[in-house]
Amino acid sequence: MAVERIDVQSRMFDGYARVIFFPTVDPSTFTSTTTLADVLKSGKDLGRIVEGSPSWDGDEASVEALKDTEGGIIRVVNTPGTFAWSCRIPHSKETAKLVGGTTHTVTSLGDDFSIASGEDVIGLNPEDMDFRCPVGVLNLTHKELALFPKGSLNFSPGTEDNDLWQYNVSATAESIKTPNLDTLMFIPLASDPLKVEAGAGA
């Protein structure tokens, strides 16, 4: 099973990969006729992913056999696996706003401090950094979008040893199975939907 975890993580995050989420799309409105075109609306690019941070966090499927005293199988219980991943993205003003930050327009800070010209104060609240919306990993090295159509997404600020402010991103797939949607979907792409030039950074 460890090989499968590595394979999924490599397929999603190796090379040029970015987290894309769709905060204006509400999965509670999905029906049996909802299509990918309905899901992939107004995607937001969260920027670069910190090297070494991606992890496939889904639980492995398990099979438990209930046996009698003679070793015969009475019943087999299958527990499906779960799909989840996490990574880190660097802090920026734009990212802070996307992950739930509130913009405050401030003109005065009192006697001892002064606000930078043309700048806003950005505030974060933990309860505003949880989203229930589609989320995916866009990987243009493999020309693919790995999508959770019905995702639960959480952001939390933190730092690493190099003191770089970052956001921990945790995504978990909620189960969905309709004629058009599945819990995890690998979508081949013909071109870069972000139109980011090669070598450009966020």
N, C-alpha and C positions, 0 to 999 in steps of 0.2 A: 504493500500500500504506500510505502514511503516514496517509491518511484513514481506512482501516480500523482502524488502531491507535487513532486518536483516538476513533473511534466506539465501539469496544469499551470503552475506558477511561472515556468519558463515561457509557455505559450502566451500567457497574458502580459507579462512584464518585461521580458527581454527586449533589448533594443530601445527604440523610440516608443515610449508608452506614457500615456497621460490618463488621469482620471477625469471622466466626463459624467456629470449628473444632470438630471432634468427636474429641478425643484418645483416647476409649475405643473407637473403632471401628477395627478392623484390616482394611485393604483386602486383606491376604493371604488372608482368609477368604471373599472375595467369590466367588460362583459365578454361573452363568448364570441362576439363579433369585433372586439378590439383588435386592431392590426398594429404592426410595427410602425407604420406611418403615424398612428395615433400616439404611440409611445415616444418616438424620437423627435420631440418638439422642444425647441428653445434650449438646446444643450449648453451647459456651462463648462468651460475648460478650467480645471483647478490648477493647471500649471505643471511644472516638472515634478517627477517623483524622485525622492532621495535614494541614491544608490545603496543597495543592500537592505533597504527597508521593507520591500514587499514580502508578504507571507500568505500562503494559502492556509486558512484557519478552519476550514470545514471539518466536521466530524466524519470519520470513516463509517461506512455501513457495517453492521454486525449481525451475526446469526447466532442465536442461542438455542441449544437443544435441551429440552426438558426430558430426562430419562427416568426409567423405572430402576428398581434395585438390581435388575439383571442386565442393565446397560442398554435396554431397548429404548428407542425414541418414542416418547408419548406425543410430543408436540414440538414444532420448530417455530421460534419467534424471530421474525426478521425485523430489524430496525434500520430504516433507510438512513443514508448519510445526509449531511447538510452541506450547503455551499456558503463559504464566507472567505473574505480576504481582508488584509489590512496593509497599509503602507504609510509613509510620511511625505508630506509636501512642505516646501519652504513657506515661511510667512511673507506676505506682502500685503499692502493695503487692499489691493483688489481681491486677493484670496480671503482676507479677513471679512470683507463685505459679503462675499459669496457664501461663506460657511456660517452665516447667521449674525454677523456683526451689525451693530447699529451705528449710524453716522450722526454725530452731534455737531452742529454748527456753533462754534464758540468764538466770541470776539474778545473776551477778557478772562484772564486767569488769576486776577488779584494782583497784589503788589510785588510778589517775588518772582513770578513767572510770566512769560509772554508767549502767545501762540505763534507758531510759524505762519508767515504770510501765505494766505490762500490754502491753508491746510485745515482738515477736519479732525475732530476727536473721534476715534472708533472704540466702541464699547462691545464687550463680549459677555454673554450670559450662557451658562451651560444648557439651560432648558431651550435655548434658541438654536442649538447646534446639533439637534437631532432632526433628521428628515426621513420621511417615508415617500420614496419616489424611485423611478428608474435610475440605475447607476451602472456605468460600464467602464472598462479599461480599453482605451483606444490604443492599439498597437499597430503602427504603420510599418514596422519591420516585417510583421507577418500579414499586413494589410487586413486587419480584423478588428472587430469590436466585440469584446466579451461582455455580454449584457445580462444584468439582473433586471428584468422588466418590473418586478415587484420587490424593490430593495428597501432595506432599513439601513440608514446611513448615519454615522455618528462622527463628529469632529471634536478633538480636544487639543488645546495648545500644550506645548512642552518644549524642552530644549535637549540637545545632545551634548556630548563632551566638548564640542567645538563652540558651544554657546550660541549656536544658530537657532533662532526661534522657528519652530516647525508646528505643523498640525498633524496629529495622529488621525488617520482615516480608517474607520472600521465599517465594512459593508457586509451585510448578511442577506441572503436571498430568501424571500418568502415563497412558499410553494405556489406555483400556478401552472395549470395545464389546460390549454384551450386549443381550438383548431389553429390558432395563429401564434400562440405564445407558450413558452416553456420556462421553467425556473431559471435555467442558465442557457443562453443562446450565443453561439459563435457565428458572427455575421461577417462574411467576406466583403471587403470594400474595394471599389474601383479607383477611388482617389481619396485624398486627405480632406475630410469635411471641415477641418479648421483652417485649411489653406495656409499652413505654416511653412515657410521656406526652410529648406534643409539647413541645419546648423543654427537656426534662430532659437532664441530662448524666450521663456515667458517672463 
